[in-house]
Amino acid sequence: VQLQASGGGLVQTGGSLRLSCAVSGRTGSSAPLAWFRQAPEKEREFVAGIDTWNGATYYTDSVKGRFTASRDKTKNTMSLQMNNLKPEDTAVYYCATRNGRIVTSSISRPGVYAYWGQGTLVTVSS
């Protein structure tokens, strides 16, 4: 399984970006899809996730109302629409998935994901 993230860049505060992640290989129809980010000198943190079993989406509190995660089953891609960006959103963003389903409470844990994209840098200037 391979993931290829794209769409990062430099944007001003209040601007928007759309990240995409192409997933190749088989992970099972119920494998979760997630976005994480890592800012300099900080730990990797959960941003958004999709439980493909029921279509539910989950977000960390700091991005609720601003970010929207989605998937396109026909193209085997996932996206993260980011609006009203803030300087604190600056980070390298990673997409992730795994084989098989997990319980909802684990969707935000980076340790449950076996496959990661290479990361795409998002920089928000003030």
N, C-alpha and C positions, 0 to 999 in steps of 0.2 A: 504494500500500500504506500502510495506517495501523495503528498499534498504540496501544492504550489500556490503560495499566497502572492497577491499583487494588489496594487492600488494605493499604496502609501505615498506620502509626499509632504510638501510644506504648505501650510494653510494658515490664514490669519484667524485670530479669535473670532468665533461666531460663524466660521465657515463650515463647509461640509466635505466629506470624503466618503467614498464607497470602496470598501475592501472586498476582494473576491478570493476564493480558495477553490482550486480545482482538485478533486479527489479522484485518483486513479487506483484501480485494484478493488478487491471485494472486502467489505467489512461487515456484511450482514445488513438486513433491512432495518434493524432496530438500533443500529449503532448511533450513539449520540454525536453531535457535532458541537464544537465549542470554539470560542475565541478567548485567548489570554493575551496579556500584555506585560511587558517588563520595561520599566523605566530605569535609567542609570542608577546603579547602586541600590536598587530595590529588588524585592523578590517578585517572581512571576505571579500575577494575579488574574483571577477569573474576571472576564468581562461579560460574556453572554454565552448561552448554550441552547441547543435545540434537542428536545427529547423526541426523536423521530418515531417513537412508538405511538405517541398521541399528539404530536405536533406542538406540544407546549414549549414556550420559550422562557428563559430565565435570564435575569440581568443583575449585575452588581448594582447596589443602590446609587452609586455616583453617576451611572450612565442611563438610568431609567428615565424615559421620556425623551431622551436624545438619540439613543442608538436603537437600531432595529436589526435583529438577526433573521435571516431567511435562508431557505434552501431551494434549489431547483433539482428535483429528482431526475428529470429527463436529461439534464446536462451533468449531473453528479457534481454540482457546485454548491458552495455556501457563500453567503455575502454578509457584510456588516455595513449597514448604512449609518454613518455618523454625522449628526447634525449639531449645530450650536457648539462646536468644538471649543475646548478651553485649553489653556497652556498645560494644565495638569493631565491632559489626555496624551501628552507627548510620551511616546514609548515605541518599542518594537512590538508589533502585534503578530501573534501566532495563531494559526488555526490548528485544530487537533481533532482526532477521532480515535476509535479503537474498534476491536472486534466485539460484536455482541452488545446487548443491552446492559444498562446499569440502573441501580435504584436512583430515583430523582435526587435524593440527598447527596449523592456522590458526584453529581454532574459538574460541580465547581472545583473539584479536587484535581489538580494537575497530574497526580500520581496514577490516576486510573486510565490515562490516555497513553496508548502505545505509539501512536503515529502523530508526527508534528510537521508542520510546514517550516520553511526556512526563516520565516519572519519578514515583515515589511515595516519600514520605519515611517511613523507618523510624527510630524513635528508641527506644533501649533505655536505660532508666534503671538506675542502680546502686543 
